[in-house]
């Protein structure tokens, strides 16, 4: 569901084929399957009821004879389903409306397996880096950075970047997250909004005109102990690299000032000039330049794959970033 | 959008043809066009920003070259768009997601005119009754009882029943609302939830399994000054008239004990046994019996048209109710 029309999802399996092929072609990288490290770290980031919803609902839906993707059509917003709600329906339409903020993240037969395995990929990457690796890339889909503690949306279900950051946190390390996907990393922001040991930063299209619309404004700086530990760089449609990198440099300076001991990069390449659902003007080469800026922080780094929907440039953009990060 | 599939709307223009034909056939009723009494009473019930959204958005959407119905796909729910949102986007996807709780109430070219004229029909009915009439029926579509102060959904945009009740309130009268649509009158409940001079009551399918899912539980009884002035009768799927009328009688007793000086009946006939999207077992004759029970309160009464989607019985059900109310 994209702006009220049913379309083939921009976030689809062919993305992985393009990215995987481009990365392996370079021959520079050790390719590993993710280990299964279980649910514990995921449970530290996401709400238990939400996880159970993701894990069990498709089977319930199938039992009812349904085969279509499950898309929310009623949701608990504003005064509806708020403080005056007297009960909590366990029906499937109620649950998906309670645990979603967008209609572009339908549950399908493979959703839980893909999201769970993606999270394991992020955990595996974090463990490799925690054990002394320079950097690891969790080549995941679906992406994760839009997923809140208890909300899916924006093609995201489990927040892989937040799960990796939580892994560093469990190691006692201060973590900086610098999200360069075109869209605001609202889920990551939300998960660590009251935390002072995770500095969340995001470079993205101004939510005044860009998804996810309700979060990503520069005035959002954290709450409670987390005040001052969230920074948004909201930029207008049409922004090119020369302006964009000014924000990236600022984000890196803040990460250094923060005393980050580890870095997580939610890597979206939808800031590319040809992306069909975004609006920045970065070129393939610019992703290489961005990688060098981020690598210069010289921190143990986990990179998670987020958006990027121009099939022509997707693989090249990702490989250029990964090949340039050293 | 119905449970994640795009379908032809159950709430469509042919409903009016069926209802109008059945009512005029009886020859019992004086048929009047609504007067235009302006926006003032509507503004007493609905949020100004919401009204402006309904009134102006289609023109903006058209200016962008769009012709498809405008359906929300991202919405401000839970921690998303809540207390930590730093800004307020005026973009169309942001606005429709802020002002909707369901995907079944798309904006189309005629939405505002239909909703506004429907509200005028309710106001005209209220004025006729206020001037001494026994009862008047606002034969409206779209329906209204799901519309909150600032949310559309459930095919509803402006809450005609609440607007009629507000008219009585402006006359200094205590108003009882008894909603007999199959679905909970969540909007009407919400609008008067903190009011002690409007007693809102609704007979409906248990929200544990029925739309609107998040409101309509029996534990919702009002807040602040309104505590004790909201009553829900949530009944299981399959409920027939003999059980249903027990709730109706209780609602009438409460209206009498409350000292109601006027009555508003949001009339849905989707409690009919053949309704395609509901689940009670009332017959056409049962709507005549229900009308007699409600008429026995002997209060100045405005009836607003709400749901009912079985085209075969719709006209008969409505005409039977209206013809029996005396």
Interface residues (C-beta under 8 A of the other chain):
Chain A: X1 X2 X3 X4 X5 X6 X68 X69 X70 X71 X72 X73 X74 X75 X76 X77 X78 X79 X80 X81 X84 X85 X86 X87 X89 X90 X91 X93 X94 X97 X98 X100 X101 X102 X103 X104 X106 X148 X149 X150 X151 X153 X186 X190 X193 X207 X208 X209 X211 X212 X213 X214 X215 X217 X218 X219 X220 X223 X232
Chain B: X1 X2 X3 X4 X5 X6 X68 X69 X70 X71 X72 X73 X74 X75 X76 X77 X78 X79 X80 X81 X84 X85 X86 X87 X89 X90 X91 X93 X94 X97 X98 X100 X101 X102 X103 X104 X106 X148 X149 X150 X151 X153 X186 X190 X193 X207 X208 X209 X211 X212 X213 X214 X215 X217 X218 X219 X220 X223 X232
